[in-house]
């Protein structure tokens, strides 16, 4: 079954469940009037938070721009998540107080639903906190590695002689290969040329595989240093901001730049 079909089925069951839970709340609506606190309103709004979270997750999985992804995540963590946490704590206080009210018959009728929502809410809160801590640690780790690379590129002669560059790749190789796009200093090492009349890069490639457009005369192009694949300069630079791989052969461009620098120094 295709991945999208599974997602649609999951979403259908997800919203079907919440529809049933809302029906349960509405069915017992009059009994909530005897309670000290509006637990019925709390339940409905909690369901609303669950739906909002699901929609935001769907949007975040659909966007391709890293900046757009970070913006949506920031809005969620700064605005929606604190409101959801406050609402969950408020519901906990109301539940404890109404459980001591003998006239609150709704508490007895659907106490299972109240405790279910509280349990799910606290699990979600804990999960998001753990995820946020992981992302913060991960971000600062990447930032620290990026700064080390900048220092290395600014002092390439000395650092190559002292094997410092090799140590960075040995200690952080998996992160550099799989997570980080190229830095500005690294992208500056990629030489841009203007495609002249009669030129045909490598005698083979006439099309940029990123934008699927032809390489035309007077356009800026970049020939990657190791694999020699050719792209429009603007296309491949934007690509390499996200991942340090050649779009065609998946070769590590960061490693190719370092090898090119070593050859030039030698």
Backbone bond lengths (Angstrom), bond angles and torsions (degrees), N, CA, C in turn:
res aa  C-N    CA-C-N  psi(-1)  N-CA   C-N-CA  omega(-1)  CA-C   N-CA-C  phi
1 X - - - 1.465 - - 1.533 109.48 -
2 X 1.338 119.71 130.48 1.457 122.31 -179.80 1.518 111.29 -57.36
3 X 1.343 114.92 151.87 1.467 121.49 -178.04 1.527 111.08 -59.68
4 X 1.338 117.57 -42.78 1.464 120.37 -178.25 1.520 111.43 -64.00
5 X 1.349 117.17 -36.59 1.458 120.29 179.38 1.525 110.32 -64.58
6 X 1.339 116.88 -39.66 1.455 120.52 177.90 1.525 110.80 -62.81
7 X 1.344 116.21 -40.90 1.465 120.51 179.49 1.522 110.78 -62.88
8 X 1.345 116.60 -42.62 1.457 120.08 -179.12 1.528 110.70 -65.76
9 X 1.326 116.99 -39.36 1.464 120.06 178.14 1.521 110.09 -65.39
10 X 1.347 116.92 -42.82 1.463 120.59 178.13 1.521 110.86 -61.06
11 X 1.329 116.63 -45.82 1.462 120.17 179.42 1.523 111.05 -61.80
12 X 1.340 116.68 -40.74 1.462 120.22 179.22 1.531 110.70 -60.70
13 X 1.337 116.83 -46.64 1.461 120.55 179.11 1.527 110.87 -66.10
14 X 1.339 115.27 -36.42 1.467 121.30 179.65 1.528 110.74 -60.51
15 X 1.324 116.12 -50.99 1.464 120.19 -178.66 1.535 111.73 -73.44
16 X 1.327 116.85 -29.43 1.459 119.95 175.97 1.528 110.59 -64.19
17 X 1.333 116.19 -40.85 1.464 120.51 177.91 1.521 111.03 -62.59
18 X 1.336 116.18 -45.11 1.458 118.78 -179.77 1.525 111.40 -67.11
19 X 1.314 116.84 -32.56 1.456 119.54 175.04 1.521 111.27 -62.10
20 X 1.326 115.94 -41.91 1.469 119.85 177.54 1.532 111.48 -64.61
21 X 1.346 116.60 -42.14 1.461 120.25 -179.70 1.528 111.08 -65.66
22 X 1.322 117.06 -38.72 1.473 120.13 177.22 1.532 109.66 -64.56
23 X 1.333 116.48 -39.09 1.468 120.14 177.01 1.528 110.69 -59.91
24 X 1.329 117.06 -40.51 1.463 121.07 178.57 1.529 111.33 -62.60
25 X 1.342 115.48 -41.05 1.468 119.44 179.59 1.525 110.73 -66.21
26 X 1.328 116.63 -44.99 1.466 120.30 -178.53 1.524 110.85 -64.84
27 X 1.331 116.14 -36.08 1.466 119.82 -179.83 1.524 111.34 -63.36
28 X 1.331 116.41 -33.70 1.472 120.21 -179.02 1.523 111.89 -101.16
29 X 1.329 117.46 19.51 1.471 121.76 -172.20 1.536 112.56 -59.45
30 X 1.325 116.92 -44.24 1.467 119.51 -175.89 1.523 112.10 -65.02
31 X 1.325 117.30 -32.44 1.468 120.02 -178.72 1.521 112.05 -70.29
32 X 1.331 117.00 -20.07 1.465 120.23 178.66 1.529 111.47 -71.53
33 X 1.334 116.82 -20.19 1.460 120.30 -176.65 1.531 111.84 -65.61
34 X 1.322 116.84 -20.43 1.449 120.71 179.46 1.529 112.81 -84.90
35 X 1.313 116.46 -7.41 1.468 120.75 -178.57 1.531 110.21 -84.55
36 X 1.320 115.37 159.79 1.463 120.47 179.26 1.523 112.22 -75.86
37 X 1.319 116.21 -24.23 1.472 120.08 -175.42 1.533 109.70 -129.54
38 X 1.334 117.45 151.30 1.478 121.27 -177.11 1.534 112.09 -80.14
39 X 1.321 116.31 71.88 1.466 119.46 179.50 1.524 112.02 -65.26
40 X 1.337 116.44 -25.13 1.468 118.20 176.59 1.520 111.38 -65.22
41 X 1.334 115.72 -43.23 1.468 119.72 176.51 1.524 110.31 -64.36
42 X 1.327 115.99 -39.41 1.470 120.06 179.24 1.527 111.42 -60.13
43 X 1.340 115.56 -43.60 1.463 119.29 -179.78 1.521 111.76 -64.62
44 X 1.335 117.11 -44.68 1.469 120.81 -178.99 1.531 110.18 -62.16
45 X 1.330 117.14 -45.15 1.468 119.82 -179.57 1.530 111.65 -67.93
46 X 1.332 116.53 -33.93 1.470 119.47 176.19 1.516 110.78 -63.73
47 X 1.341 116.88 -41.82 1.466 119.97 174.80 1.532 110.27 -59.35
48 X 1.351 115.59 -39.10 1.464 119.91 178.04 1.516 112.27 -61.46
49 X 1.335 117.43 -40.41 1.459 121.24 176.86 1.523 111.21 -63.10
50 X 1.335 117.04 -39.41 1.465 120.03 178.35 1.531 111.09 -61.70
51 X 1.329 115.90 -42.98 1.463 120.28 -179.91 1.527 110.44 -65.71
52 X 1.342 117.02 -42.96 1.470 120.91 178.27 1.520 110.44 -59.55
53 X 1.326 116.64 -43.31 1.467 120.51 179.50 1.521 110.61 -60.96
54 X 1.321 116.94 -42.52 1.463 120.33 -179.34 1.528 110.80 -65.29
55 X 1.316 116.99 -41.49 1.472 120.72 179.30 1.534 110.12 -64.06
56 X 1.332 117.23 -42.85 1.464 120.77 179.41 1.527 110.35 -63.60
57 X 1.318 117.88 -40.82 1.462 120.70 177.17 1.523 111.02 -61.18
58 X 1.329 116.27 -40.93 1.466 120.19 179.07 1.532 110.76 -63.40
59 X 1.339 116.33 -42.84 1.465 120.32 179.73 1.528 110.55 -65.14
60 X 1.332 116.89 -43.78 1.467 120.79 -179.01 1.522 111.42 -63.47
61 X 1.318 117.78 -34.95 1.462 120.98 178.36 1.525 112.18 -75.59
62 X 1.343 116.49 -16.97 1.466 120.28 -176.78 1.523 112.78 -93.69
63 X 1.342 117.89 -30.61 1.454 120.08 -175.61 1.526 110.11 -72.44
64 X 1.321 116.43 147.29 1.458 122.00 179.57 1.527 112.37 -106.15
65 X 1.324 116.86 -21.09 1.460 120.10 -178.30 1.527 110.20 -78.99
66 X 1.345 118.71 124.16 1.474 120.44 177.63 1.524 112.60 -60.19
67 X 1.344 117.53 -37.19 1.463 120.29 -179.23 1.528 110.34 -66.94
68 X 1.326 117.67 -39.01 1.468 121.59 178.03 1.522 109.99 -66.45
69 X 1.334 116.61 -40.90 1.463 120.97 177.97 1.525 110.49 -61.00
70 X 1.341 116.79 -45.81 1.466 120.51 -179.51 1.527 111.26 -65.01
71 X 1.341 116.88 -36.50 1.469 120.06 179.36 1.529 110.67 -63.84
72 X 1.334 116.99 -47.19 1.465 120.88 -179.38 1.524 109.94 -63.05
73 X 1.339 116.74 -43.42 1.463 120.37 179.79 1.524 111.06 -63.21
74 X 1.332 116.99 -40.03 1.465 121.01 179.66 1.521 111.15 -64.48
75 X 1.336 116.78 -44.90 1.468 120.74 178.52 1.519 110.40 -60.13
76 X 1.321 116.16 -41.70 1.469 119.81 -179.35 1.534 110.86 -64.82
77 X 1.352 116.64 -45.75 1.460 119.64 -175.66 1.528 112.51 -72.07
78 X 1.339 117.19 -31.14 1.461 120.32 -175.72 1.528 111.90 -87.64
79 X 1.328 118.15 -34.11 1.461 120.71 -172.80 1.531 112.65 -110.14
80 X 1.316 117.71 -56.73 1.464 120.72 -171.59 1.526 111.45 -75.40
81 X 1.327 117.24 -44.96 1.462 119.68 -177.51 1.532 112.97 -61.86
82 X 1.360 120.56 -45.90 1.471 119.11 176.70 1.532 112.91 -60.88
83 X 1.353 116.20 -38.89 1.467 119.26 178.42 1.531 110.75 -64.02
84 X 1.330 116.44 -41.28 1.465 121.19 178.72 1.535 110.96 -64.69
85 X 1.335 116.63 -40.90 1.469 120.81 179.20 1.528 110.66 -63.91
86 X 1.355 115.65 -46.25 1.467 119.66 178.30 1.525 110.76 -59.31
87 X 1.331 116.76 -43.65 1.471 121.33 -177.23 1.529 110.72 -65.58
88 X 1.326 116.92 -35.97 1.460 120.46 178.28 1.531 111.17 -67.27
89 X 1.329 116.48 -43.71 1.470 120.31 178.02 1.529 110.20 -63.79
90 X 1.341 115.90 -41.12 1.465 119.68 178.23 1.527 110.72 -61.32
91 X 1.330 116.77 -42.88 1.458 120.52 178.13 1.522 112.33 -63.34
92 X 1.329 116.14 -35.82 1.465 119.65 177.48 1.529 111.13 -63.29
93 X 1.331 116.39 -44.33 1.470 120.97 179.10 1.529 110.73 -62.70
94 X 1.338 116.22 -45.26 1.461 119.88 179.58 1.524 111.42 -62.65
95 X 1.327 116.15 -40.47 1.465 120.00 -179.34 1.521 111.04 -63.24
96 X 1.321 117.19 -43.86 1.466 120.63 179.26 1.529 110.93 -62.47
97 X 1.325 116.68 -43.60 1.463 119.80 -178.28 1.525 111.70 -69.07
98 X 1.343 117.28 -41.88 1.468 119.74 -179.11 1.527 112.70 -72.08
99 X 1.324 116.66 -23.78 1.467 118.98 178.17 1.526 111.07 -66.36
100 X 1.326 117.29 -19.56 1.460 122.11 179.53 1.533 112.28 -94.77
101 X 1.346 115.59 -0.01 1.460 121.29 -179.88 1.531 109.03 -97.53
102 X 1.338 116.94 111.98 1.468 120.66 -176.72 1.519 112.14 -66.39
103 X 1.322 118.05 -22.39 1.469 121.27 -178.33 1.531 112.73 -81.58
104 X 1.297 116.57 -12.20 1.479 120.51 -176.93 1.528 108.47 -83.40
105 X 1.308 116.37 82.00 1.472 120.85 -177.16 1.525 112.94 -71.25
106 X 1.334 116.44 -24.72 1.466 119.16 179.86 1.515 110.63 -64.15
107 X 1.333 115.77 -31.71 1.458 119.10 178.88 1.524 110.65 -60.77
108 X 1.341 115.59 -38.80 1.464 120.44 179.75 1.522 110.44 -72.88
109 X 1.328 116.51 -38.50 1.469 120.92 -174.21 1.534 112.39 -68.97
110 X 1.296 116.92 -44.82 1.477 118.44 -176.23 1.537 110.99 -128.76
111 X 1.327 115.58 39.35 1.460 118.41 178.57 1.525 110.82 -60.81
112 X 1.363 115.85 -31.56 1.461 120.06 179.84 1.523 111.49 -61.10
113 X 1.339 116.59 -35.95 1.462 120.67 -179.16 1.532 110.68 -71.52
114 X 1.326 116.62 -38.92 1.466 120.29 179.46 1.528 110.00 -64.11
115 X 1.346 115.95 -46.91 1.466 119.34 -179.31 1.532 111.61 -68.43
116 X 1.321 116.68 -32.38 1.466 119.79 176.49 1.523 110.65 -62.98
117 X 1.327 116.38 -46.91 1.470 120.34 -179.81 1.522 111.53 -64.85
118 X 1.333 116.50 -40.88 1.470 119.31 177.67 1.526 111.04 -62.82
119 X 1.314 117.16 -41.86 1.472 120.96 -179.89 1.523 110.69 -63.71
120 X 1.343 116.18 -46.86 1.466 120.05 179.37 1.524 110.58 -62.16
121 X 1.329 116.66 -40.78 1.471 120.79 -177.92 1.510 111.12 -63.42
122 X 1.318 117.38 -45.26 1.467 119.81 -178.78 1.526 111.70 -69.51
123 X 1.319 117.26 -33.43 1.474 120.04 175.02 1.524 109.74 -64.52
124 X 1.334 117.06 -43.52 1.461 120.71 178.20 1.534 111.28 -62.49
125 X 1.326 116.23 -43.77 1.468 119.87 -179.88 1.518 110.47 -60.99
126 X 1.325 117.07 -46.71 1.464 121.07 179.62 1.522 111.26 -62.37
127 X 1.342 116.46 -41.70 1.464 120.52 179.87 1.522 111.44 -63.13
128 X 1.326 116.76 -43.81 1.469 120.50 -179.15 1.522 110.87 -66.62
129 X 1.336 117.87 -39.34 1.469 120.54 177.91 1.525 110.75 -62.30
130 X 1.337 116.91 -44.90 1.469 120.54 178.40 1.521 110.44 -62.36
131 X 1.337 116.75 -42.75 1.465 120.80 179.40 1.521 111.08 -63.06
132 X 1.348 116.90 -43.01 1.466 120.36 -179.69 1.521 111.14 -63.84
133 X 1.338 117.03 -41.90 1.472 120.39 178.20 1.524 110.42 -62.51
134 X 1.326 116.42 -42.62 1.465 120.26 178.56 1.521 111.40 -61.46
135 X 1.342 116.73 -45.05 1.457 120.37 -178.68 1.526 111.53 -65.02
136 X 1.339 117.49 -38.24 1.466 120.75 178.81 1.520 110.42 -64.66
137 X 1.336 116.82 -46.28 1.469 120.68 178.67 1.521 110.06 -62.42
138 X 1.325 116.06 -43.36 1.463 121.15 -179.34 1.529 110.83 -63.05
139 X 1.335 116.50 -42.59 1.457 120.82 -178.84 1.527 110.84 -62.99
140 X 1.320 117.81 -46.52 1.459 120.76 -178.62 1.520 112.06 -69.45
141 X 1.329 116.23 -29.16 1.461 118.61 174.38 1.528 110.57 -65.89
142 X 1.339 116.01 -46.02 1.464 119.85 177.11 1.525 111.35 -62.52
143 X 1.329 116.61 -40.09 1.458 120.52 179.54 1.516 110.92 -62.76
144 X 1.324 116.95 -41.79 1.465 120.80 179.68 1.529 110.68 -64.82
145 X 1.336 116.46 -41.34 1.465 120.08 178.63 1.522 110.65 -66.48
146 X 1.350 116.30 -40.19 1.466 120.09 179.29 1.529 110.97 -61.14
147 X 1.321 116.96 -40.90 1.464 120.04 178.87 1.517 111.64 -65.87
148 X 1.326 116.24 -37.11 1.466 118.99 177.72 1.522 111.17 -64.86
149 X 1.343 115.00 -39.01 1.469 118.57 178.51 1.524 110.61 -65.64
150 X 1.347 116.77 -40.79 1.460 120.31 177.51 1.528 110.38 -59.04
151 X 1.325 116.69 -43.96 1.467 120.75 178.41 1.525 111.03 -62.84
152 X 1.326 115.26 -39.88 1.463 119.41 -179.55 1.524 110.93 -64.95
153 X 1.344 116.36 -44.57 1.457 119.50 -178.68 1.527 111.77 -67.61
154 X 1.338 116.99 -28.89 1.461 120.10 178.10 1.521 112.43 -77.74
155 X 1.334 116.34 -17.25 1.466 120.29 -178.62 1.521 109.85 -132.36
156 X 1.328 115.61 45.88 1.454 121.05 -169.70 1.518 113.24 -62.10
157 X 1.332 118.60 -38.37 1.462 120.77 -176.97 1.531 111.66 -62.83
158 X 1.317 115.25 -49.78 1.469 119.62 -177.79 1.518 111.12 -68.17
159 X 1.312 115.76 -41.84 1.454 119.47 -174.43 1.523 112.96 -71.60
160 X 1.320 116.51 -34.05 1.454 118.51 176.00 1.518 110.93 -64.47
161 X 1.328 115.78 -39.13 1.455 120.21 179.69 1.534 111.76 -65.48
162 X 1.342 117.25 -30.49 1.464 121.01 -177.61 1.530 112.83 -96.29
163 X 1.332 116.76 6.31 1.472 122.62 179.05 1.532 112.91 63.25
164 X 1.333 118.15 19.12 1.467 120.02 -179.66 1.518 111.24 -66.35
165 X 1.332 116.03 -37.37 1.460 119.50 -179.36 1.522 111.16 -63.05
166 X 1.328 116.39 -41.78 1.453 120.17 178.86 1.526 111.29 -62.97
167 X 1.327 117.37 -36.99 1.461 121.06 179.80 1.523 111.35 -64.40
168 X 1.344 116.83 -39.12 1.454 119.87 179.10 1.519 110.60 -62.15
169 X 1.323 117.22 -42.47 1.456 120.21 -178.86 1.520 111.94 -70.51
170 X 1.337 117.01 -34.61 1.450 119.70 179.11 1.523 111.64 -69.50
171 X 1.346 116.96 -38.72 1.458 121.58 -176.10 1.521 112.95 -81.30
172 X 1.334 117.17 -28.26 1.465 120.31 -173.45 1.519 112.08 -129.66
173 X 1.319 116.56 23.92 1.462 120.11 -172.22 1.509 114.35 -58.61
174 X 1.335 117.69 -44.37 1.463 119.87 -177.03 1.512 111.63 -64.14
175 X 1.335 117.17 -37.72 1.465 120.40 178.75 1.517 110.16 -67.81
176 X 1.324 116.46 -45.42 1.466 119.86 -177.45 1.524 111.12 -64.90
177 X 1.309 117.64 -37.40 1.462 120.07 -176.81 1.515 112.13 -74.66
178 X 1.302 117.08 -35.67 1.457 120.44 -168.72 1.514 115.42 -107.72
179 X 1.342 118.90 -16.34 1.454 119.92 -170.29 1.521 113.83 -115.67
180 X 1.310 117.67 -46.02 1.455 120.58 -167.27 1.520 112.96 -94.08
181 X 1.326 115.43 136.40 1.449 119.77 166.68 1.520 109.62 -77.08
182 X 1.321 116.45 177.96 1.464 120.36 -178.97 1.528 110.75 -73.06
183 X 1.316 115.86 147.53 1.461 121.30 174.03 1.527 109.53 -78.41
184 X 1.334 116.38 170.04 1.467 120.15 178.36 1.523 110.73 -62.43
185 X 1.336 116.94 -38.47 1.465 120.07 179.10 1.526 111.38 -65.09
186 X 1.323 115.73 -38.55 1.464 119.35 178.94 1.521 111.03 -68.47
187 X 1.333 116.78 -42.14 1.470 119.26 178.94 1.527 111.24 -64.43
188 X 1.342 116.24 -30.92 1.464 119.64 178.84 1.532 111.75 -67.09
189 X 1.330 116.75 -20.60 1.463 120.72 178.56 1.529 112.68 -77.36
190 X 1.332 117.17 -12.97 1.462 121.15 178.16 1.530 108.80 -84.21
191 X 1.296 116.89 116.81 1.466 121.91 -174.33 1.527 111.00 -78.78
192 X 1.339 114.90 127.14 1.454 120.58 176.46 1.530 109.77 -95.10
193 X 1.299 115.90 139.69 1.463 121.27 175.71 1.521 108.81 -132.30
194 X 1.327 115.30 158.98 1.470 121.13 178.19 1.525 107.98 -98.57
195 X 1.300 116.55 127.95 1.459 121.23 -179.49 1.526 108.83 -72.61
196 X 1.317 115.80 116.55 1.458 121.70 -177.76 1.526 111.28 -92.37
197 X 1.313 114.51 164.30 1.466 120.39 179.32 1.518 110.07 -60.11
198 X 1.301 115.77 130.01 1.466 120.63 179.07 1.509 113.95 91.03
199 X 1.325 117.06 -13.97 1.467 119.81 178.53 1.519 110.14 -73.47
200 X 1.308 115.20 144.77 1.467 121.51 172.52 1.518 106.38 -141.94
201 X 1.336 117.48 100.60 1.470 120.90 -174.06 1.519 112.36 -51.85
202 X 1.334 114.72 122.81 1.453 123.27 178.75 1.531 113.24 60.74
203 X 1.335 115.96 6.00 1.451 119.33 179.58 1.518 113.87 71.04
204 X 1.355 117.79 5.41 1.473 120.56 -174.54 1.518 111.44 -125.73
205 X 1.343 116.84 -57.99 1.458 121.02 -170.72 1.522 111.65 -79.87
206 X 1.302 115.91 127.33 1.463 121.15 176.05 1.524 110.70 -124.35
207 X 1.332 116.01 6.17 1.460 119.90 -175.57 1.530 109.89 -138.93
208 X 1.322 115.82 139.93 1.465 121.64 174.25 1.526 107.52 -82.54
209 X 1.330 117.04 118.72 1.468 120.04 -175.07 1.525 112.87 -75.39
210 X 1.340 118.38 -7.20 1.457 120.71 178.76 1.523 110.56 -82.51
211 X 1.340 116.25 -51.95 1.470 120.31 -179.11 1.526 112.49 -96.22
212 X 1.346 116.34 -7.73 1.474 123.07 -179.34 1.534 110.50 60.33
213 X 1.325 116.80 33.97 1.458 121.58 175.08 1.532 108.97 -114.29
214 X 1.347 115.43 155.98 1.462 119.96 179.95 1.522 110.99 -70.16
215 X 1.328 115.25 150.90 1.461 121.51 173.37 1.526 107.19 -83.89
216 X 1.321 115.65 106.94 1.454 121.03 -174.27 1.520 111.69 -100.21
217 X 1.326 115.29 165.19 1.466 121.46 179.91 1.530 110.64 -61.89
218 X 1.338 115.25 145.18 1.467 124.40 176.75 1.526 113.40 69.72
219 X 1.335 117.42 14.84 1.460 121.06 175.02 1.531 109.82 -97.16
220 X 1.319 116.22 144.68 1.461 120.68 176.72 1.525 109.38 -74.63
221 X 1.308 115.77 129.48 1.458 120.94 178.90 1.527 109.06 -127.80
222 X 1.319 114.84 161.90 1.468 121.94 174.58 1.520 108.22 -130.76
223 X 1.335 115.38 128.89 1.463 121.52 172.70 1.524 106.63 -99.79
224 X 1.314 116.96 115.73 1.460 120.59 -177.96 1.521 110.50 -61.88
225 X 1.322 117.23 139.95 1.468 120.60 -167.47 1.516 115.62 -65.30
226 X 1.315 119.35 -34.11 1.455 120.09 -175.43 1.515 113.30 -95.12
227 X 1.332 116.09 -58.12 1.465 120.66 -175.50 1.525 113.07 -81.27
228 X 1.360 116.85 -16.85 1.475 123.03 177.18 1.525 113.55 68.57
229 X 1.315 118.49 18.42 1.457 119.40 173.91 1.529 109.62 -73.94
230 X 1.329 115.46 149.08 1.464 121.57 -170.53 1.530 110.08 -116.65
231 X 1.358 114.99 138.43 1.457 120.82 179.99 1.522 109.27 -145.46
232 X 1.335 115.38 162.84 1.455 118.46 166.15 1.516 108.55 -59.39
233 X 1.335 116.98 139.30 1.462 120.43 -177.32 1.516 111.66 -59.64
234 X 1.334 116.72 -46.28 1.465 120.04 -177.09 1.525 111.20 -64.95
235 X 1.330 117.43 -33.43 1.468 120.86 -178.87 1.522 111.30 -70.65
236 X 1.326 116.02 -49.54 1.468 118.83 -174.41 1.525 111.49 -72.89
237 X 1.330 118.55 -30.81 1.466 119.80 177.41 1.523 110.65 -67.36
238 X 1.333 115.97 -40.80 1.464 119.21 176.68 1.529 110.70 -64.74
239 X 1.320 115.75 -39.40 1.467 120.51 178.48 1.524 110.79 -61.92
240 X 1.334 116.45 -46.71 1.466 120.93 -174.36 1.521 112.79 -73.60
241 X 1.331 118.24 -11.50 1.459 119.90 173.20 1.529 111.06 -67.03
242 X 1.331 115.88 -24.71 1.469 119.84 -175.68 1.524 111.83 -99.59
243 X 1.324 117.34 -43.83 1.456 120.94 -178.04 1.533 108.89 -140.19
244 X 1.350 117.81 140.18 1.462 120.22 -175.99 1.520 113.58 -88.08
245 X 1.336 117.29 39.43 1.455 121.01 -177.04 1.531 110.95 -117.05
246 X 1.316 115.54 148.83 1.457 120.12 170.61 1.524 108.56 -67.58
247 X 1.334 118.64 131.37 1.476 120.45 -179.93 1.520 113.25 -61.68
248 X 1.345 116.91 -24.30 1.463 120.06 -175.95 1.523 112.99 -89.48
249 X 1.341 116.79 -54.16 1.463 120.50 -172.08 1.517 113.08 -108.49
250 X 1.353 117.90 -4.00 1.463 123.53 -179.86 1.525 112.59 65.87
251 X 1.326 116.81 19.07 1.458 119.88 175.84 1.518 110.86 -67.68
252 X 1.326 117.33 147.12 1.461 122.99 -178.23 1.527 109.43 -78.12
253 X 1.339 116.76 107.69 1.464 121.18 -175.67 1.520 110.74 -69.94
254 X 1.334 117.32 -32.25 1.471 119.77 178.47 1.527 109.83 -60.09
255 X 1.327 116.25 -45.84 1.464 120.56 178.49 1.518 110.64 -63.83
256 X 1.334 117.25 -38.85 1.461 120.71 -180.00 1.524 111.44 -64.69
257 X 1.339 116.70 -37.64 1.473 120.46 178.12 1.518 110.64 -64.79
258 X 1.336 115.62 -43.35 1.471 119.63 179.11 1.528 110.62 -62.80
259 X 1.336 116.75 -44.12 1.471 120.35 178.74 1.524 110.55 -61.49
260 X 1.335 117.04 -40.03 1.461 120.38 178.55 1.524 111.08 -62.97
261 X 1.350 116.35 -41.52 1.458 119.92 178.40 1.531 111.20 -63.92
262 X 1.316 116.37 -40.91 1.459 119.77 177.79 1.526 111.04 -60.33
263 X 1.349 116.98 -43.72 1.454 120.89 179.14 1.519 111.31 -63.50
264 X 1.344 117.40 -39.81 1.455 119.88 -179.75 1.523 111.76 -66.85
265 X 1.349 115.18 -38.39 1.470 118.02 179.08 1.513 111.09 -69.46
266 X 1.342 115.51 -38.88 1.465 119.69 179.39 1.525 110.27 -66.15
